[in-house]
Amino acid sequence: MSKPEKPQRFASACPHDCPSTCAIEVEVHADGRVGRIHGARDNDYTAGVICAKVARYSERLHHPDRLTKPLRRTGPKGSGQFEEISWEEALQEVSEKFLEAEKKHGPQTVWPYFFAGTMGLVQRDSINRLRNAKSYSGMYQTFCTNMAWTGYIAGTGKLAGPDPREMALADAVVIWGTNPVATQVNVMTHAIKARKTRKAKIVVIDVYKTETMKQADIGLVLKPGSDAALACAVMHVLFRDGYADRAYMEKYADAPQELEEHLKTRSPQWASEITGLSVEQIEELAKLVGETRKTYFRLGYGFTRQRNGVVSMHAASCIAVVGGHYQYEGGGAFHNNGAIYGLNMAMVEAHSLHDSSIRKLDMSQVGRVLTGDSEALMDGPPVTAMLIQNTNPVSVAPEQTLVKEGFAREDLFTVVHEQFMTETALMADIVLPATQFLEHDDIYKGGGHQNLLFGPKLVDAPGEAKPNLYVLNELIERLGGEDHDAHKMTSREHIDWMLKNSKYPGGLNELEENRWLDCQPDFAEAHYINGFGYEDGKFRFKPDWAKVPAPNNGPMGPWQQMPVLPDHWDINEMPTKDYPFRLATSPSRSFLNSTFNETPSTVKKEGRPTAMLHTDDAAALGVEEGDKIILSNRRGEVILHASVGDRPQKGTLIAEGIWPNAAHEGGNGINTLTSADQTAPFGGAAFHDIHIAVRKA
C-alpha cells in the first residue's frame, strides 16, 4: 500500500490580532483541505511559534456550520428563520433597500459597519470605499486602539518604538497590561530568550494572576485603573535614589524639572494605597528598573481600557525616558509599530471621494445610535440601513441591552456578510456567506513587530462564499456610487498599487517572492536617538491633550480635566454601595473576541463562561467553586459560574473571553455590563472599567 501523500506547505499570514499577524506556513492536502498551521521558522519575529487556536485553524475553515449560501430572513428578527436565495437576488434586494433608505432620509441613513475580524488591509478597509463613493455615514473606530495609541503617542509623538526583537537582548523585560501567553505568544518567545541567554528578569503587571504572570520573576497584581499611580511611584524612586538620567532628559524631554517636583509626593506609600500593592513590591520594581539600563517595557492594550487609560499608558511610557533606557539596545518602551509602514490606502478607500463634512458615528455607541440617541446620532438622521463585515456587534459591542433593542427594530434593514451565523447575523434581513483568510488574497502589517506580509489565496471557499471585495464592488456598481478606478480592481491589483505608491517599488512581486518585508527602522530612528516625533524632538511629559497627533474624532469625554503631568486620574467607574465590586472583561487564551468561540477544541478548552473572584469575596457572598453567580449593574445582568481563588485582588472580578450570548443562562453576554461612554481625550470604549454587584444565583 502506498503511503499517503504529504501535504504541501505554503506561506501565508495570520489574519487576526494586529500586534501579531504572524508569519505562518499552511499545510494543504491534495484534496484541497487545510491541515496543520505552523509558525514560520525563518521569520525571526514569529520564530516558528504560533498560538494553539491558529495551529488548529482547519477546524474553523472546514467547520460544518460555515455559511455557504445567501439567505433572506423569513421569520422574526433573531428567530433563525431564513431561506436560501441567489447572489443576484440578494444583491438586488440590498441595493433596492439601501436606495429606498437614501431616498427617505438621505445617504447618511446608511451606516457601513466593520472592524478587525480580519487584519487584511484590502478585505477589511475596502468598505470605506463604498462609504466614500456613496457619502454614507462614517464610522469612528473606538473598540480597541484609541486609548492605547493616544497615550503612547502623547509622549513619543509617533506610534513606533524599539525593535520588538530586542526583547531578547534586554536584561529586564517589563510586560505591562497584556497577557501574551494568551494573546501575543511571540512576545514570550523573545522574553524567554532574554532570560535563557542573559539571565534577564521578567516582570508582569496586570489586574490578575495571568498565565503570563506564572512565568514571571516578579508578578504584580494591582487594582484596575491604578497603573499610572504605580508608574508615578516608580519614577519617584528613580529621581529619589539617583537612577534618573538627567542628562538624557535635558536633551530629549520637555519638562524634567517640573516632573521631578510633581512626583515628590507620588511615593510608593501613596501608590500602595491606590494600587493595592505593598510598598516593598513597588520599591523592588523601581530598583530593578533603575539598576537595569537595558530594560524593555512591552506596553499592552489591556490596562488602557479604562476611563483613565490614556493617562495610564502615557505615565507608563514616561518611565523609559526618566531612566534613559531608550539609549540602549534592548531598552526603551514599545507599544505598536504602526507608523513605520507608510502604506498608501488612497486606492483601497477611495480617499479622493471622501467628504470630511459627513458625520462619523462612534462604533462603540451602536446601541445608542440604533435606539435613536440624538447625541450619538450627532443630531443627524436615523440609521435605517447597515452593512456589517468583520465584526459581531450583537456580542462584542458595549451596552448589549441597547444593542439588541436597536438591531431588533423592524425599520432597520441589516445586511451581514459573515462566515458563521453569529448573533449579529441572526438579526439580519440578508446574510451573505464570506470567505476566510486562506480563501482570498490580502496584505497584512504587524503592529507588534516590523513585517509586511502577503496572504495568498490557497484553497477554494465552500459553497458560494465570496470575499468582502466582491460584495463591495458589486454594491457600488448597483448603487450608482461615484466612479473611481478602484471599483474594478482585484485584491492583487490593490496590493500592488498600495506597495508601489508607498515606498516599496518592487510591489506585490517582491512581497510575494520574499513572503514578508522587514520594515524595521535602524537603531537611531527606532530609539529616537535623533529626537522624538514632535517638531522639537522632545518627549512630552506635558502633552497638549487636545492636540496629540493621534487619529481622532476631535476632543471628547472630560479631556479638560486630564492631568497636566503623569498622575493617577481618579475618574473610573469605582465601587459604590450598590455596586461594590469591579469587573475586567479580559481576553481568554482560546477565543479572540467572538472569533474561535464556535470551534469545538476551543470551546472544550474554555469550558463555560466563568468569573474569577477572590476567596475572601466568595466566602462573604456564600459562593463556592462552580456556583452560578449573577453580575449586575444599571445596564443589565449576566449569569456565569464562579472560579474561586487568589488570582485577582479582593474586590475585583475577572471574566475571560467573549462567549456567545446563548452560552450564558438568560442569553446575556458579558458586554451587557460594559459602558459605551466616550473616554478622554478622543473616545474609546472602557471595556475593563465596570462596577458591579455580585450575588449567588
KOLDRENLO-220860 format. One line per 3 residues: their letters; for each residue x negated, y, z of C-alpha. Coordinates in Angstrom, 1 decimal, padded with zeros to 4 digits. Layout:
a	X/Y/Z; ... $
! end
This chain:
msk	000.0/000.0/000.0; -001.4/003.4/-001.0; -002.0/006.0/001.7 $
pek	000.4/008.9/001.8; -000.9/011.9/000.0; -002.5/014.5/002.3 $
pqr	-000.7/017.9/002.3; -002.3/020.8/000.6; -003.4/023.8/002.7 $
fas	-002.6/027.4/001.6; -003.5/030.7/003.2; -000.7/033.0/004.5 $
acp	000.1/035.4/007.3; 002.5/035.0/010.3; 005.4/037.5/009.8 $
hdc	006.1/038.0/013.5; 004.9/040.4/016.2; 003.0/043.5/014.9 $
pst	-000.1/043.1/017.2; -000.7/039.5/016.0; 000.3/038.9/012.3 $
cai	-002.1/036.0/012.5; -004.1/034.7/009.5; -002.8/031.2/009.0 $
eve	-003.2/028.0/006.9; 000.0/026.2/005.9; 000.3/022.5/005.2 $
vha	002.6/021.9/002.2; 003.6/018.3/001.3; 004.1/017.0/-002.2 $
dgr	007.9/017.1/-001.8; 007.7/020.9/-001.0; 008.3/020.5/002.7 $
vgr	006.1/022.5/005.1; 004.1/020.6/007.7; 001.9/022.0/010.5 $
ihg	000.7/025.6/010.5; -002.8/026.3/011.7; -004.7/029.5/012.7 $
ard	-007.3/030.4/010.0; -010.7/029.3/011.4; -012.7/031.6/009.2 $
ndy	-010.8/034.7/010.2; -012.9/036.0/013.1; -009.9/037.5/014.9 $
tag	-007.4/034.7/014.6; -010.4/032.3/015.1; -008.4/029.1/014.4 $
vic	-005.9/029.7/017.2; -002.1/030.2/016.8; 000.8/030.1/019.2 $
akv	002.7/026.8/019.6; 006.0/028.2/018.3; 004.5/029.2/014.9 $
ary	002.5/026.0/014.7; 005.9/024.2/014.6; 007.5/026.7/012.2 $
ser	008.6/023.9/009.9; 011.4/023.3/012.4; 012.7/026.8/011.7 $
lhh	012.1/026.7/007.9; 013.8/023.3/007.4; 016.5/023.8/010.1 $
pdr	019.8/022.2/009.1; 021.6/025.3/010.2; 019.9/027.6/007.7 $
ltk	022.3/029.9/005.8; 022.3/028.8/002.2; 025.4/030.4/000.6 $
plr	027.0/033.9/000.7; 030.0/033.9/003.0; 033.1/036.0/003.4 $
rtg	035.0/036.3/006.7; 038.4/034.8/006.7; 039.3/034.9/010.4 $
pkg	038.9/037.5/013.3; 035.5/039.0/013.8; 033.4/036.6/015.8 $
sgq	035.6/033.6/015.1; 033.0/032.0/012.8; 035.7/031.5/010.1 $
fee	034.1/032.1/006.7; 034.5/030.9/003.2; 031.7/030.4/000.6 $
isw	031.6/032.8/-002.3; 029.2/033.5/-005.2; 026.4/036.1/-005.0 $
eea	028.3/038.0/-007.7; 031.4/038.2/-005.6; 029.5/039.1/-002.5 $
lqe	027.5/041.9/-004.1; 030.6/043.3/-005.9; 032.6/043.4/-002.6 $
vse	029.8/045.0/-000.7; 029.4/047.7/-003.4; 033.1/048.4/-003.5 $
kfl	033.4/048.7/000.2; 030.3/050.9/000.5; 031.6/053.2/-002.3 $
eae	035.0/053.3/-000.7; 033.5/054.3/002.7; 031.4/057.0/001.0 $
kkh	034.4/058.4/-000.7; 036.3/058.8/002.6; 033.6/060.0/004.9 $
gpq	030.5/060.9/002.8; 027.4/058.8/002.3; 026.2/059.2/005.9 $
tvw	029.0/056.9/007.0; 026.9/054.0/005.7; 024.0/053.0/008.1 $
pyf	021.4/050.6/006.8; 020.0/049.0/010.0; 016.9/046.9/010.3 $
fag	013.9/046.1/012.4; 010.9/043.7/012.7; 012.3/040.2/012.2 $
tmg	009.6/040.2/009.5; 006.5/042.4/009.6; 006.1/042.2/005.9 $
lvq	006.0/045.7/004.5; 007.9/045.1/001.3; 010.7/042.9/002.6 $
rds	011.1/044.9/005.8; 010.8/048.5/004.7; 012.4/048.5/001.2 $
inr	015.8/049.1/003.0; 014.6/052.7/003.4; 014.5/052.9/-000.4 $
lrn	018.2/052.1/-000.5; 018.8/054.7/002.2; 016.9/057.4/000.3 $
aks	018.4/056.5/-003.0; 022.0/056.9/-001.6; 021.5/059.5/001.1 $
ysg	022.8/057.1/003.7; 022.2/057.8/007.4; 018.6/057.4/008.6 $
myq	017.6/055.2/011.5; 015.3/056.2/014.3; 013.2/053.2/015.4 $
tfc	013.3/053.0/019.2; 013.3/049.3/020.1; 009.6/048.7/020.5 $
tnm	006.8/051.1/020.0; 007.8/054.7/020.8; 006.7/055.0/024.4 $
awt	003.5/052.9/024.0; 002.3/054.7/020.8; 003.2/058.1/022.1 $
gyi	001.4/057.6/025.4; -001.7/056.3/023.8; -001.9/058.9/021.0 $
agt	-001.2/061.7/023.6; -004.8/061.1/024.8; -006.7/060.0/021.7 $
gkl	-004.8/061.9/019.0; -004.9/058.7/016.9; -003.4/055.2/017.0 $
agp	-006.7/053.3/016.9; -009.5/052.2/019.1; -012.5/049.9/019.7 $
dpr	-012.6/046.7/017.6; -010.4/044.1/019.3; -013.1/041.5/018.7 $
ema	-015.3/043.5/021.1; -013.4/042.0/024.0; -015.8/039.1/023.6 $
lad	-018.7/041.5/024.2; -017.2/043.0/027.4; -018.3/042.5/030.9 $
avv	-014.8/043.1/032.2; -011.5/042.8/030.3; -008.5/044.5/031.8 $
iwg	-005.3/043.2/030.3; -002.7/045.7/031.3; 001.1/045.3/030.9 $
tnp	001.0/042.4/028.4; 001.2/038.6/028.7; -001.0/037.4/025.7 $
vat	-000.8/033.8/026.7; 002.9/034.1/025.7; 002.8/036.9/023.2 $
qvn	-000.7/037.5/021.7; -002.6/034.4/022.1; -005.7/035.7/020.2 $
vmt	-006.4/038.3/022.9; -007.1/035.4/025.2; -009.5/033.8/022.7 $
hai	-011.8/036.8/022.9; -011.3/037.5/026.6; -012.2/033.9/027.5 $
kar	-015.2/034.0/025.2; -016.5/037.0/027.2; -016.1/035.0/030.4 $
ktr	-017.9/032.0/029.0; -020.8/033.8/027.3; -021.2/036.9/029.6 $
kak	-019.5/035.8/032.9; -017.1/038.7/032.3; -014.3/039.3/034.8 $
ivv	-010.7/039.2/033.5; -008.2/041.4/035.2; -004.5/041.1/034.6 $
idv	-002.0/043.8/035.7; 001.7/043.0/035.4; 005.0/043.1/037.3 $
ykt	005.0/039.3/038.0; 002.5/036.4/038.0; 002.5/035.6/034.3 $
etm	000.8/032.6/032.6; -001.9/035.1/031.6; -002.4/036.1/035.3 $
kqa	-003.0/032.4/036.1; -006.2/032.7/034.0; -007.4/035.9/035.6 $
dig	-010.2/036.6/038.1; -008.1/039.4/039.5; -004.4/039.5/039.2 $
lvl	-002.4/042.5/040.3; 001.4/042.3/040.6; 002.9/045.7/041.0 $
kpg	006.3/047.3/041.1; 007.9/048.0/037.7; 007.1/051.6/036.6 $
sda	004.3/052.2/039.1; 001.4/051.7/036.6; 000.5/055.4/036.5 $
ala	000.1/055.5/040.2; -002.4/052.6/040.0; -004.3/054.4/037.2 $
cav	-004.5/057.6/039.1; -005.8/055.9/042.2; -008.5/054.1/040.1 $
mhv	-009.6/057.4/038.7; -009.6/059.0/042.1; -012.1/056.3/043.2 $
lfr	-014.2/056.8/040.1; -014.5/060.5/040.9; -014.8/060.0/044.7 $
dgy	-017.6/057.3/044.5; -019.7/058.8/041.8; -018.7/056.5/039.0 $
adr	-017.1/059.2/036.8; -019.2/060.1/033.7; -019.0/063.9/034.0 $
aym	-021.4/064.5/031.1; -019.3/062.4/028.8; -016.1/064.1/029.9 $
eky	-017.6/067.5/029.5; -018.3/066.7/025.8; -015.2/064.7/025.0 $
ada	-012.3/065.7/027.3; -010.2/068.8/027.6; -009.8/069.3/031.4 $
pqe	-012.0/067.0/033.5; -012.4/069.5/036.4; -008.6/070.0/036.6 $
lee	-008.1/066.3/036.5; -010.6/065.7/039.3; -009.0/068.3/041.5 $
hlk	-005.5/067.0/040.8; -006.5/063.4/041.7; -007.9/064.2/045.1 $
trs	-004.5/063.5/046.7; -003.9/060.4/044.5; -005.8/058.0/046.7 $
pqw	-005.5/054.2/047.0; -003.4/054.7/050.1; -001.0/057.0/048.2 $
ase	-000.8/054.4/045.3; -000.4/051.5/047.6; 003.0/052.9/048.8 $
itg	004.2/053.3/045.2; 002.8/050.1/043.6; 003.2/047.6/046.5 $
lsv	-000.4/046.7/046.1; -002.8/046.7/049.0; -005.4/049.4/049.3 $
eqi	-008.1/046.7/049.1; -006.7/045.4/045.8; -006.8/048.9/044.3 $
eel	-010.3/049.6/045.6; -011.5/046.3/044.2; -010.2/047.1/040.7 $
akl	-011.7/050.6/040.8; -015.1/049.3/042.0; -015.2/046.7/039.2 $
vge	-014.3/049.3/036.6; -016.7/051.9/038.0; -019.7/049.5/038.1 $
trk	-019.0/047.8/034.7; -019.8/050.1/031.8; -018.6/047.5/029.3 $
tyf	-015.0/047.4/030.5; -012.5/046.8/027.7; -008.9/047.9/028.5 $
rlg	-006.4/046.0/026.4; -003.2/048.0/026.9; 000.1/046.3/026.1 $
ygf	003.7/047.3/025.4; 005.5/045.9/028.4; 004.6/048.4/031.0 $
trq	005.7/051.3/028.8; 009.3/050.1/028.5; 010.3/052.2/031.5 $
rng	011.7/055.8/031.6; 008.2/056.9/032.7; 006.5/054.5/030.2 $
vvs	004.8/057.2/028.1; 003.2/058.7/031.2; 002.0/055.3/032.4 $
mha	000.3/054.5/029.1; -001.4/057.9/029.0; -002.6/057.5/032.5 $
asc	-004.0/054.0/032.0; -005.8/055.2/028.8; -007.4/058.0/030.7 $
iav	-009.5/055.6/032.9; -011.8/054.7/030.0; -012.6/058.4/029.4 $
vgg	-013.2/059.2/033.1; -015.6/056.2/033.3; -017.2/056.9/029.9 $
hyq	-016.5/053.3/028.8; -016.0/054.3/025.1; -019.8/054.8/024.7 $
yeg	-020.5/051.1/024.9; -019.8/048.2/022.6; -017.3/046.1/024.5 $
gga	-015.9/049.2/026.3; -013.0/051.6/025.9; -009.3/051.5/025.7 $
fhn	-007.4/049.8/022.9; -003.7/049.6/022.2; -003.0/049.4/018.5 $
nga	-004.9/049.9/015.2; -002.0/051.2/013.1; -003.9/054.3/011.9 $
iyg	-006.8/052.5/010.3; -004.9/051.2/007.2; -003.7/054.3/005.5 $
lnm	-001.2/052.4/003.3; 000.9/054.4/000.9; 004.5/053.5/001.4 $
amv	005.9/056.1/-001.1; 007.0/053.5/-003.7; 008.4/050.9/-001.3 $
eah	010.5/053.5/000.5; 011.0/055.9/-002.5; 009.8/058.9/-000.5 $
slh	010.5/061.3/-003.4; 014.2/060.7/-002.9; 014.1/061.4/000.9 $
dss	016.3/064.2/002.2; 015.0/065.3/005.6; 018.3/067.0/006.5 $
irk	020.1/063.7/006.8; 020.6/062.5/010.4; 018.5/059.7/011.9 $
ldm	020.7/057.7/014.3; 019.0/056.0/017.3; 018.9/052.3/016.7 $
sqv	018.9/051.6/020.5; 022.2/053.5/020.7; 024.0/051.4/018.2 $
grv	026.7/050.6/020.8; 027.3/054.3/021.4; 027.2/055.1/017.7 $
ltg	029.8/052.4/016.8; 032.1/053.4/019.6; 032.3/057.0/018.5 $
dse	030.0/058.8/020.9; 029.6/062.2/019.3; 026.2/062.9/020.7 $
alm	024.9/059.5/019.4; 026.5/060.3/016.0; 024.7/063.7/016.1 $
dgp	028.1/065.3/015.6; 028.4/063.7/012.1; 030.8/061.3/010.5 $
pvt	031.6/057.9/012.0; 029.7/054.9/010.9; 032.1/052.7/008.9 $
aml	029.8/050.5/006.9; 026.5/048.8/007.7; 023.8/046.6/006.0 $
iqn	021.7/044.7/008.6; 018.4/043.0/007.8; 015.7/041.5/010.1 $
tnp	017.4/042.2/013.4; 020.2/040.9/015.6; 021.7/043.9/017.5 $
vsv	024.6/041.9/019.0; 021.9/040.2/021.1; 018.9/042.4/021.3 $
ape	020.3/046.0/021.5; 020.9/047.7/024.9; 024.3/048.2/026.3 $
qtl	025.8/045.0/024.9; 029.3/045.7/026.1; 029.4/048.8/023.9 $
vke	027.6/047.0/021.0; 030.1/044.1/021.0; 033.0/046.6/021.2 $
gfa	031.6/048.5/018.2; 031.0/045.6/016.0; 034.5/044.3/016.7 $
red	036.1/047.3/015.0; 038.3/046.3/012.1; 037.5/049.5/010.3 $
lft	033.7/048.7/010.3; 032.6/046.9/007.2; 029.4/044.9/008.1 $
vvh	027.0/043.1/005.8; 024.4/040.9/007.4; 021.6/039.4/005.4 $
eqf	020.2/036.6/007.6; 018.5/033.2/007.9; 020.9/031.8/010.6 $
mte	024.4/032.5/011.9; 023.3/034.9/014.6; 025.6/036.7/017.0 $
tal	025.5/039.7/014.6; 026.2/037.6/011.5; 029.3/036.2/013.4 $
mad	030.7/039.7/013.5; 030.1/040.4/009.8; 032.5/040.7/006.9 $
ivl	029.9/039.4/004.4; 027.0/037.2/005.3; 024.2/036.8/002.8 $
pat	021.6/034.0/003.1; 018.0/035.2/003.5; 014.6/033.7/002.7 $
qfl	011.9/033.1/005.4; 008.3/034.2/005.1; 006.9/031.3/003.1 $
ehd	009.7/031.7/000.5; 008.7/035.2/-000.8; 005.6/037.3/-001.3 $
diy	004.6/040.1/001.1; 001.8/042.0/002.7; 001.1/042.4/006.4 $
kgg	-001.1/044.5/008.7; -002.3/043.7/012.2; -001.6/046.2/014.9 $
ghq	-003.7/044.3/017.4; -006.6/043.6/015.0; -008.0/045.0/011.8 $
nll	-006.8/042.9/008.9; -004.6/043.4/005.9; -003.2/040.0/004.9 $
fgp	-001.3/038.6/002.0; 001.5/036.1/002.5; 002.4/034.4/-000.8 $
klv	005.5/032.5/-001.7; 004.5/028.9/-001.1; 007.9/027.0/-001.2 $
dap	011.4/027.4/-002.6; 014.1/028.7/-000.4; 017.0/026.3/000.4 $
gea	020.3/026.7/-001.5; 020.9/030.3/-002.7; 018.9/032.2/-000.1 $
kpn	017.4/035.4/-001.5; 014.7/037.8/-000.4; 015.5/041.2/001.0 $
lyv	014.1/042.9/-002.0; 016.5/041.2/-004.3; 019.5/042.3/-002.3 $
lne	018.4/045.9/-002.1; 017.6/046.2/-005.8; 020.9/044.7/-006.7 $
lie	022.8/047.0/-004.4; 021.0/050.2/-005.6; 021.9/049.3/-009.2 $
rlg	025.6/048.6/-008.4; 026.0/051.6/-006.0; 024.6/054.0/-008.6 $
ged	021.6/055.0/-006.4; 019.3/057.8/-007.6; 017.0/056.5/-010.3 $
hda	013.4/055.5/-009.3; 010.7/053.3/-010.8; 010.5/051.2/-007.6 $
hkm	014.0/049.8/-008.1; 012.8/047.4/-010.8; 009.5/046.4/-009.2 $
tsr	008.8/042.9/-007.9; 007.2/042.2/-004.5; 003.8/041.6/-006.1 $
ehi	004.1/044.8/-008.1; 004.9/046.8/-004.9; 001.9/045.3/-003.1 $
dwm	-000.4/046.0/-005.9; 000.8/049.6/-006.2; 000.6/050.1/-002.4 $
lkn	-003.0/049.0/-002.3; -004.3/050.8/-005.4; -002.6/054.0/-004.3 $
sky	-004.2/053.8/-000.9; -007.9/053.1/-000.5; -008.0/049.6/-001.9 $
pgg	-008.7/049.9/-005.7; -009.0/046.1/-006.1; -005.3/045.9/-005.5 $
lne	-003.4/042.6/-005.0; -006.0/040.6/-006.9; -008.7/041.4/-004.4 $
lee	-006.4/040.8/-001.4; -005.2/037.5/-002.8; -008.7/036.3/-003.6 $
nrw	-010.1/037.3/-000.1; -006.9/036.3/001.8; -007.4/039.3/004.0 $
ldc	-009.3/042.6/004.1; -011.2/043.7/007.2; -010.4/047.4/007.6 $
qpd	-012.1/048.0/010.9; -013.9/051.4/011.1; -017.5/051.5/012.2 $
fae	-018.5/051.8/015.8; -018.8/055.6/015.9; -015.3/056.1/014.5 $
ahy	-013.6/053.3/016.5; -015.2/054.5/019.7; -014.6/058.2/019.0 $
ing	-018.3/059.0/019.1; -017.7/061.7/016.5; -014.8/063.1/018.6 $
fgy	-011.2/062.1/019.3; -008.3/062.6/016.9; -007.5/066.1/017.8 $
edg	-009.0/069.0/015.8; -011.4/070.0/018.6; -012.4/066.4/019.1 $
kfr	-011.4/066.3/022.7; -009.4/063.6/024.5; -006.3/065.1/026.1 $
fkp	-005.9/064.7/029.9; -003.3/067.5/029.5; -001.3/066.7/026.3 $
dwa	001.3/069.1/024.9; 004.1/066.5/025.2; 006.4/068.2/022.7 $
kvp	003.6/068.1/020.0; 001.9/064.8/020.4; 001.1/063.7/016.9 $
apn	003.2/060.5/017.0; 006.1/059.5/014.8; 009.1/061.2/016.4 $
ngp	012.7/062.4/016.1; 011.9/065.6/018.0; 011.7/066.1/021.7 $
mgp	014.4/064.3/023.6; 015.0/063.0/027.1; 013.8/065.1/030.0 $
wqq	010.5/065.9/028.3; 010.1/069.3/030.0; 009.8/067.5/033.4 $
mpv	006.9/065.3/032.3; 003.7/065.7/034.4; 001.1/068.1/033.1 $
lpd	-001.8/065.7/034.1; -001.7/061.9/034.7; 000.6/061.2/037.6 $
hwd	003.3/058.9/038.9; 006.5/060.3/037.4; 009.4/059.3/039.7 $
ine	012.2/059.2/037.1; 013.0/055.5/036.7; 016.3/053.7/037.5 $
mpt	015.4/052.9/041.1; 017.2/050.8/043.6; 020.3/052.2/045.2 $
kdy	022.8/051.0/047.9; 025.0/049.5/045.2; 022.1/048.2/043.0 $
pfr	019.3/047.3/045.4; 017.1/045.2/043.0; 015.1/046.0/039.9 $
lat	015.0/043.8/036.8; 012.5/043.5/034.0; 013.5/041.6/030.8 $
sps	010.1/040.2/029.8; 009.2/038.1/026.7; 009.2/034.4/027.0 $
rsf	006.5/032.1/025.7; 008.8/030.2/023.3; 011.1/033.0/021.9 $
lns	010.3/036.2/020.1; 013.2/038.4/020.8; 016.0/036.3/019.3 $
tfn	013.8/034.5/016.8; 013.0/030.9/017.7; 015.9/030.6/020.1 $
etp	017.6/028.3/017.6; 014.8/025.8/017.1; 015.0/022.5/019.1 $
stv	011.5/022.4/020.5; 011.5/026.0/021.8; 015.0/025.7/023.4 $
kke	013.9/022.4/025.1; 010.7/024.1/026.3; 012.6/027.1/027.8 $
grp	015.4/025.0/029.3; 018.1/027.6/030.2; 018.4/031.3/031.0 $
tam	016.8/031.9/034.4; 015.9/034.9/036.6; 012.8/034.7/038.8 $
lht	013.3/036.2/042.3; 011.1/036.3/045.4; 011.5/033.6/048.0 $
dda	012.4/036.2/050.7; 015.1/037.8/048.5; 016.5/034.4/047.7 $
aal	016.8/033.5/051.4; 018.5/036.7/052.2; 021.0/036.1/049.4 $
gve	021.6/032.5/050.4; 020.2/031.4/047.0; 018.3/028.2/046.3 $
egd	016.3/027.0/043.3; 018.7/026.4/040.3; 021.7/028.1/041.8 $
kii	023.8/030.2/039.5; 023.4/033.9/040.2; 025.2/037.0/038.9 $
lsn	023.2/040.1/038.0; 025.3/043.2/037.6; 025.3/047.0/037.2 $
rrg	027.7/049.5/035.8; 027.0/048.2/032.3; 028.2/044.7/032.9 $
evi	027.2/041.4/034.4; 025.2/038.3/033.4; 025.1/034.8/034.8 $
lha	021.7/033.0/035.0; 020.1/030.3/037.1; 017.7/031.2/040.0 $
svg	014.0/030.4/039.8; 012.7/031.0/043.3; 009.1/031.7/044.2 $
drp	006.4/034.3/044.6; 005.9/035.4/041.0; 007.5/038.9/041.3 $
qkg	007.2/041.3/044.3; 010.1/041.4/046.7; 013.0/043.5/045.2 $
tli	012.1/042.7/041.6; 013.7/040.0/039.3; 012.3/038.8/036.0 $
aeg	014.4/037.4/033.2; 012.2/036.0/030.5; 013.4/035.7/026.8 $
iwp	016.5/036.7/024.9; 018.8/033.7/024.9; 021.8/033.6/022.6 $
naa	024.8/035.1/024.3; 026.6/031.8/024.2; 023.8/030.2/026.2 $
heg	025.0/032.3/029.2; 028.1/031.3/031.1; 030.5/034.1/030.3 $
gng	028.9/034.9/027.0; 027.0/038.0/028.2; 023.3/038.1/027.3 $
int	020.6/039.8/029.3; 020.8/043.1/027.3; 024.3/043.7/028.7 $
lts	022.3/045.2/031.7; 019.8/047.4/029.7; 020.3/051.1/029.0 $
adq	020.1/053.0/025.8; 019.3/056.3/027.4; 016.6/058.2/025.4 $
tap	013.3/058.4/027.2; 010.9/061.4/027.1; 009.4/062.8/025.0 $
fgg	010.5/061.1/021.8; 013.0/058.4/022.8; 012.7/054.6/023.1 $
aaf	014.7/052.0/025.0; 013.6/051.3/028.6; 014.3/047.6/028.4 $
hdi	012.4/046.8/031.6; 013.7/049.6/033.7; 017.0/048.4/035.2 $
hia	018.6/048.4/038.6; 021.0/045.6/039.5; 023.0/043.9/042.2 $
vrk	022.5/040.2/042.7; 024.9/037.7/044.2; 025.3/033.9/044.2 $
a	027.9/032.7/041.8 $
! end
